Amino acid sequence: MAATYVLLPALPPRTTVRVTRPLKPRWHSIQAKMFVPADSFQGRSPEKKAAIALRTMFTFVACKVVLSQLAGRGRGDIGSYNAEQYAALMELLEEKPMKDGDEWLSTMMRKNKMLAMRIMEVRAAYSIEDFEWEMCRKIARQDMKDANVNLMRQYADVAFAKQTDGNNEAQIGAEKK
């Protein structure tokens, strides 16, 4: 077979040709995001589900902060600053568990509007000013990594125990005695 050559026109002087390669997508790029089925969280995104859980946690934290304020903590030997409001808040916390922060606050609003408003203000301030978002992200990532390593170690322990002992009753996640 004879090679066929094609002559291309010459480039004008001082012309630079730059050849670029397409970038390889990385695991954290937009193209590589995981698909989460819409029915996983009642049509909500995982981020929305986490935001709702955080809002309930912020409500609980706000209740604890307000309880502390109402008890007069940090005020020396003065004692309770507002025993009536303290009792009202403690009563609702004991009477109705806080599964959903907004629903719980709605109940508090019907019973004591001023106290509910105070809790809403504290939870908003806490989420904006005091909550360590970056620390939460780091802790969540590290906890996930540690949990995965621990589960893999437990699995390896069980797998190797079966090979050496023939023990079929060992289970992953079972506490060691």
DRENMISE-552077 format. One record per atom (N, C-alpha, C, O): x, y, z. Coordinates in steps of 0.001 Angstrom, whole numbers, padded with zeros to 6 digits, always signed. Atoms other than C-alpha are relative to their C-alpha. Example, Ala and Ser with C-alpha at 12.3 -4.5 7.8 and 13.67 -1.06 7.14 Angstrom:
! residues 2
+000890-001190+000000/+012300-004500+007800/+000900+001200+000000/+001936+001181+000665/-000820-001190-000060/+013670-001060+007140/-000770+001090+000730/-000261+002198+000899/
***
This chain:
! residues 177
+000831-001183+000000/+000000+000000+000000/+000871+001240+000000/+001854+001336+000735/-000746-001238+000085/+001249+003386-000892/-000650+001037+000895/-001876+001122+000972/+000511-001047-000878/+000901+006248+001548/-000458+001166-000836/+000181+001523-001826/+000524-001156+000704/-001175+009159+000398/+000257+001232+000851/-000063+001246+002039/-000289-001236-000703/-000062+012647+001359/-000844+001102-000589/-001052+001171-001800/+000778-001155+000439/-002171+015770+001210/+000795+001237+000357/+001251+001379+001491/-000718-001240-000249/-000491+019124+000879/-000982+001042+000512/-002021+001298-000097/+000814-001057-000582/-001939+021807+003086/+000612+001334-000343/+001829+001436-000501/-000585-001313+000304/-001566+025483+002321/+000890+000456+001150/+000613+000163+002314/-000939-000490-001015/+001301+027128+004163/-000670+001085+000821/-001485+001854+000313/+000543-001026-000887/+000443+029292+007152/+000756+001293-000212/+001958+001291-000479/-000720-001271+000135/+001202+032958+006928/+001012+000154+001133/+000819-000413+002208/-001001-000171-001044/+004289+034041+008882/-000612+000615+001272/-001594+001354+001206/+000403-000492-001322/+003882+034822+012646/-001395-000458+000417/-002031+000212+001231/+001279+000545-000434/+000738+032764+012997/+000283-001136+000965/+001066-002038+000667/-000198+001031-000997/+000591+030645+016090/-001241-000878+000043/-002367-000385+000102/+001105+000936-000109/-001537+027555+016214/+000054-000602+001394/+001083-001138+001806/+000050+000562-001351/-002622+026479+019669/-000971-001169+000015/-002143-001033-000336/+000829+001191-000070/-003920+022995+020159/-000388-000193+001461/+000472-000254+002340/+000454+000214-001377/-006043+022495+023241/-000665-001355+000098/-001315-001825-000835/+000650+001283-000269/-007181+019254+024744/-001206+000239+000890/-001182+001134+001735/+001150-000172-000893/-010588+018879+026351/+000396-000390+001427/+001168-001326+001636/-000292+000290-001397/-010433+018923+030133/-000656-001304+000418/-001779-001607+000015/+000575+001234-000530/-010960+015629+031882/-000936+000361+001150/-000560+001143+002023/+000887-000311-001117/-013979+015754+034164/+000545-000590+001292/+001097-001690+001295/-000437+000478-001308/-013150+015407+037844/-001211-000502+000759/-002348-000216+000384/+001095+000623-000731/-015213+013521+040416/-000941+001012+000615/-002102+000690+000868/+000860-000994-000628/-016553+016737+041906/-000573+001009-000993/-001165+002009-000588/+000523-000921+000985/-017478+018413+038645/-001503-000186-000156/-002075-001159+000334/+001449+000034+000181/-021045+019119+037634/-000428-001247-000768/-001474-001826-000473/+000364+001156+000798/-021039+016298+035086/-000033-001284+000819/-000742-002225+000461/-000146+001249-000736/-020173+013714+037730/-000926-000101+001216/-000786-001038+002003/+000877+000067-001172/-022915+014479+040297/-000898-001213-000087/-001302-001646-001166/+000843+001189-000062/-024953+011543+041435/-001464+000351-000206/-001922+001430+000172/+001434-000155+000183/-028555+011144+040456/-000708-000571+001215/-000503-001731+001574/+000805+000451-001136/-030895+010930+043434/-001450-000008-000476/-001977+001041-000847/+001393+000054+000473/-034385+009718+042489/-000897+000983+000764/-000745+001174+001971/+000865-001027-000576/-037073+012338+043109/-000871-000524+001127/-001255+000243+002010/+000875+000541-001043/-039138+009992+045270/+000760-000404+001266/+000162-000966+002184/-000807+000412-001148/-036270+009451+047750/-000407+000710+001287/-000418+000087+002349/+000336-000797-001179/-037342+012225+050147/-001300+000775-000232/-001347+001991-000045/+001303-000594+000296/-040972+012900+049220/+000130+001157-000998/-000505+002199-000838/-000156-001001+001053/-039865+014864+046151/+000964+001119+000346/+001104+002065-000428/-000952-001037-000401/-037283+016937+048036/+001416-000475-000290/+001679-001673-000387/-001405+000344+000192/-033571+017065+047419/+000588-000410+001355/+000041-000056+002399/-000653+000344-001272/-031229+015573+050032/+000410+001256+000776/+000366+001272+002006/-000396-001245-000655/-030028+019112+050747/-001198+000655+000701/-001064+001189+001802/+001210-000558-000621/-033602+020277+051425/-000371-000790+001244/-000747-000213+002264/+000301+000857-001147/-034167+017301+053731/+000944+000330+001160/+000511+000409+002310/-000974-000357-001038/-030966+018180+055629/-000297+001385+000577/-000140+001604+001778/+000325-001350-000466/-032017+021848+055821/-001179-000024+000969/-001192+000711+001957/+001161+000124-000895/-035338+020859+057403/+000446-000569+001345/+000011-000101+002398/-000506+000589-001248/-033523+018697+059958/+000820+001025+000787/+000720+001089+002012/-000776-001043-000672/-031130+021555+060728/-000917+001063+000611/-000651+001550+001710/+000931-000989-000539/-034040+023964+061183/-000628-000495+001296/-000799+000279+002239/+000540+000567-001238/-035552+021621+063770/+001069+000018+001094/+000768+000319+002249/-001069-000047-000987/-032176+021366+065495/+000219+001423+000500/+000434+001633+001694/-000153-001394-000406/-031856+025168+065492/-001128+000419+000946/-000908+001199+001872/+001127-000293-000879/-035308+025364+067082/+000270-000556+001393/+000017+000112+002395/-000311+000625-001285/-034213+022958+069818/+001104+000780+000723/+001008+001028+001925/-001088-000787-000588/-030981+024907+070396/-000547+001326+000524/-000182+001762+001615/+000583-001271-000423/-032980+028140+070570/-000798-000179+001288/-000747+000677+002171/+000749+000267-001235/-035266+026588+073206/+000946-000124+001182/+000669+000405+002258/-000977+000148-001083/-032231+025622+075281/+000615+001340+000387/+000813+001611+001572/-000560-001325-000276/-030754+029120+074963/-001017+000846+000761/-000671+001492+001750/+001047-000789-000656/-034065+030755+075926/-000253-000522+001414/-000422+000264+002346/+000162+000565-001349/-034505+028344+078850/+001118+000486+000922/+000868+000844+002073/-001131-000466-000788/-031047+029306+080060/-000154+001469+000367/+000130+001868+001496/+000227-001426-000269/-031878+033002+079737/-001104+000189+001033/-000977+000998+001952/+001133-000129-000921/-035202+032562+081531/+000344-000473+001407/-000224+000013+002385/-000402+000507-001311/-033531+030639+084351/+000955+000967+000701/+001243+000809+001887/-000894-000978-000604/-031199+033570+084930/+001434-000451+000066/+002227+000134+000804/-001392+000472-000003/-028013+031619+084248/+000905+001097-000560/+000570+001786-001524/-000930-001044+000416/-025059+033886+083896/-000300+001328+000655/+000361+002325+000362/+000377-001251-000658/-026722+036499+086094/+000392+000012+001484/-000070+000863+002244/-000425+000039-001391/-025065+035536+089368/-001043-000656+000882/-001650-001654+000493/+000927+000566-000979/-027247+034864+092412/-001407+000582-000099/-002191+000450+000841/+001313-000631+000144/-030293+036703+091079/-001107-001045+000022/-002200-000783+000525/+001027+001040+000065/-032153+033443+090498/-000725+000055-001316/-000198+000570-002302/+000766+000088+001236/-034839+032887+087920/-000442+001381-000453/-001002+002154+000325/+000363-001296+000573/-035393+035856+085659/-001490+000055-000306/-002142+001068-000052/+001423+000026+000315/-038855+034777+084483/-000507-001437+000180/-000521-002236-000756/+000404+001363-000347/-040170+031687+086213/-001252-000434-000759/-001378-001608-001109/+001246+000344+000703/-043582+031819+084493/+000272-000447-001441/-000256-001464-001890/-000331+000346+001384/-042154+031790+080951/+000831-001286-000048/+000662-002115-000942/-000816+001205-000088/-039613+029150+081961/-000898-001225+000144/-000711-002225-000550/+000923+001115-000243/-042398+026892+083242/-000829-000301-001246/-001062-001466-001565/+000799+000193+001210/-044478+027444+080074/+000805-000715-001083/+000292-001610-001755/-000852+000619+001014/-041564+026509+077810/+000328-001451+000375/+000277-002339-000477/-000294+001369-000450/-040612+023454+079884/-001225-000908-000155/-001099-002071-000537/+001233+000785+000112/-044243+022301+079915/-000228-000466-001437/-000546-001632-001675/+000225+000381+001397/-044531+022378+076118/+001084-000968-000487/+000784-001892-001243/-001069+000917+000396/-041126+020689+075654/-000266-001413+000520/+000028-002392-000167/+000313+001316-000563/-042258+017850+077942/-001267-000585-000608/-001364-001795-000813/+001312+000434+000508/-045804+017691+076539/+000065-000429-001462/-000533-001435-001843/-000049+000263+001447/-044964+017761+072809/+001445-000152-000446/+002191+000827-000457/-001376+000193+000485/-041732+016199+071507/+000234+000803-001282/-000679+000974-002091/-000321-000843+001147/-039969+018326+068903/+000479-000862-001163/+001681-001047-001351/-000342+000782+001194/-040090+016156+065769/+000179+000916-001200/+001024+000668-002060/-000061-001003+001065/-040640+019123+063449/+000013+001368+000687/-000946+001733+001367/-000154-001277-000681/-039400+022512+064641/-001093+001004-000330/-001568+001717+000554/+001027-000960+000399/-041924+024539+062646/-001362-000371+000587/-002108+000494+001045/+001266+000465-000568/-044861+022423+063782/-000030+000267+001508/-001048+000699+002049/-000093-000233-001432/-043675+022662+067390/-000166+001493+000308/-000867+001862+001250/+000127-001449-000199/-043314+026464+067093/-001419+000485-000268/-001883+001430+000370/+001392-000351+000265/-046810+026665+065630/-000860-000264+001237/-001728+000538+001582/+000709+000314-001238/-048132+024966+068761/+000350+001013+001077/-000529+001471+001807/-000431-000993-000990/-046075+027327+070934/-000630+001355-000296/-000974+002092+000627/+000594-001284+000389/-047452+030299+068973/-001442+000091+000490/-001891+001159+000905/+001388+000000-000474/-051009+029271+069890/-000077+000135+001520/-001054+000663+002052/+000006-000040-001464/-050056+028964+073572/+000629+001265+000561/+000133+001831+001536/-000733-001145-000538/-047598+031821+074056/+000729+000696-001145/+001847+000318-001496/-000550-000667+001189/-046953+034200+071142/+001353+000660+000256/+002265+000551-000564/-001247-000715-000279/-044228+036249+072800/+001178-000961+000155/+002273-000694-000341/-001058+000987-000181/-042217+033199+073814/+000368-000654-001338/+001543-000899-001614/-000259+000573+001329/-042601+031693+070325/+000807+000973-000857/+001731+000559-001556/-000746-001010+000765/-041386+034952+068750/+001458+000067+000472/+002379+000186-000335/-001359-000037-000551/-038385+034978+071078/+000810-001205-000493/+001975-001062-000865/-000693+001209+000477/-037490+031399+070108/+000331+000128-001480/+001421-000259-001900/-000267-000181+001430/-037820+032249+066392/+001153+000966-000233/+001983+000741-001114/-001092-000960+000140/-035518+035246+066801/+001338-000633+000371/+002345-000418-000304/-001237+000637-000439/-032942+033196+068687/+000464-001041-001016/+001659-001126-001298/-000428+001026+000967/-032968+030337+066149/+000538+000643-001269/+001497+000144-001857/-000512-000696+001187/-032530+032788+063262/+001387+000575+000270/+002292+000443-000554/-001301-000577-000348/-029682+034573+065028/+001064-001086+000136/+002196-000910-000313/-000961+001086-000173/-028021+031284+065954/+000440-000561-001355/+001628-000800-001573/-000348+000581+001305/-028184+029935+062391/+000868+000947-000824/+001703+000497-001608/-000758-000973+000784/-026748+033148+060954/+001336+000344+000647/+002358+000416-000036/-001177-000544-000653/-024238+034248+063570/+000869-001034+000728/+002093-000905+000737/-000768+000862-000895/-023205+031347+065792/+000279-001406-000521/+001279-002007-000129/-000209+001366+000463/-023554+028041+063952/+001224-000057-000901/+001372+000752-001817/-001248+000156+000760/-020211+026871+062557/-000246-000913-001204/-000056-002126-001114/+000359+000767+001194/-021238+025776+059031/+001179-000795-000530/+001034-001976-000845/-001161+000692+000548/-017739+024909+057850/+000445-001130+000920/+000854-002192+000450/-000344+001052-000951/-017029+022953+061026/-000965-001178-000136/-000551-002335-000065/+001009+001049+000194/-020274+021019+060502/+000340-000835-001239/+000253-002063-001212/-000355+000690+001251/-019201+020156+056954/+001217-000907+000207/+001235-002052-000245/-001207+000789-000250/-015761+018989+058102/-000305-001201+000886/+000161-002309+000619/+000334+001088-000919/-017179+016920+060955/-000815-001069-000716/-000568-002263-000544/+000837+000966+000725/-019803+015312+058710/+000850-000849-000943/+000670-002064-001018/-000867+000752+000925/-017175+014339+056134/+000913-000968+000756/+001076-002120+000354/-000908+000850-000765/-014761+012999+058753/-000763-001150+000654/-000285-002284+000655/+000819+001056-000613/-017522+011072+060576/-000384-001059-001026/-000380-002252-000721/+000360+000945+001053/-018600+009500+057281/+001194-000886-000342/+001056-002099-000493/-001214+000747+000318/-015032+008481+056503/+000315-001006+001115/+000610-002169+000839/-000290+000879-001139/-014491+007047+060009/-001005-001150+000093/-000629-002293+000354/+001033+001042-000057/-017804+005168+059943/+000223-001047-001082/+000076-002241-000824/-000265+000950+001084/-016964+003602+056568/+001195-000887+000316/+001159-002092+000067/-001186+000788-000361/-013526+002514+057792/-000358-001021+001080/+000045-002181+000996/+000387+000922-001070/-015034+001004+060965/-000851-001152-000524/-000655-002300-000127/+000836+001061+000575/-017662-000908+058980/+000819-000968-000838/+000593-002177-000789/-000852+000883+000807/-015038-002233+056564/+000873-000877+000893/+001103-002046+000585/-000804+000798-000939/-012871-003341+059508/-000838-001099+000637/-000378-002232+000779/+000883+001012-000586/-015824-005120+061117/-000269-001119-000999/-000251-002299-000647/+000247+001005+001033/-016588-006860+057840/+001230-000884-000191/+001114-002104-000308/-001240+000769+000179/-012945-007894+057439/+000221-000938+001182/+000630-002085+001000/-000141+000863-001184/-012853-009214+061007/-000904-001220-000102/-000482-002342+000177/+000956+001106+000126/-015961-011312+060374/+000433-000942-001116/+000390-002161-000952/-000405+000833+001137/-014708-012531+056991/+001220-000848+000343/+001271-002033+000011/-001198+000764-000356/-011308-013537+058354/-000286-000997+001106/+000315-002071+001144/+000362+000930-001075/-012867-015124+061434/-000668-001236-000591/-000426-002351-000130/+000666+001130+000656/-015036-017303+059175/+001016-000893-000695/+000887-002117-000672/-001003+000785+000715/-012011-018378+057149/+000863-000809+000962/+001209-001957+000681/-000906+000686-000917/-009900-019277+060149/-000722-000914+000979/-000239-002006+001276/+000709+000766-001022/-012501-020517+062663/-001120-000861-000555/-001506-001858+000055/+001192+000661+000501/-015327-021659+060462/-001235+000465+000760/-002271-000199+000729/+001091-000539-000813/-017549-019514+062720/-000992+000710-000915/-000683+001776-001447/+001009-000581+000877/-020716-018787+060741/-000952+000920+000743/-001824+001529+000122/+000941-000798-000780/-022466-016953+063574/+000467+001437+000195/-000300+002257+000699/-000496-001353-000155/-020270-013829+063542/-000783+000931-000920/-001112+000571-002051/+000795-000946+000788/-022138-010763+062328/+000702+001342-000042/+001402+001731+000893/-000543-001343+000148/-021095-007385+061038/-000783+000917+000919/-002012+000851+000967/+000647-000947-000897/-021837-004680+063570/-000267-000573+001369/-000719+000154+002254/+000225+000600-001318/-022065-007140+066468/+001087+000496+000938/+002246+000639+000548/-000962-000491-000971/-020402-005895+069606/+000912-001133+000435/+000493-002279+000600/-000974+000992-000448/-017255-007656+070667/-000124-000139+001514/-000259+000845+002241/+000146+000250-001441/-017474-009303+074077/+001337-000077+000671/+001409-000282+001882/
***
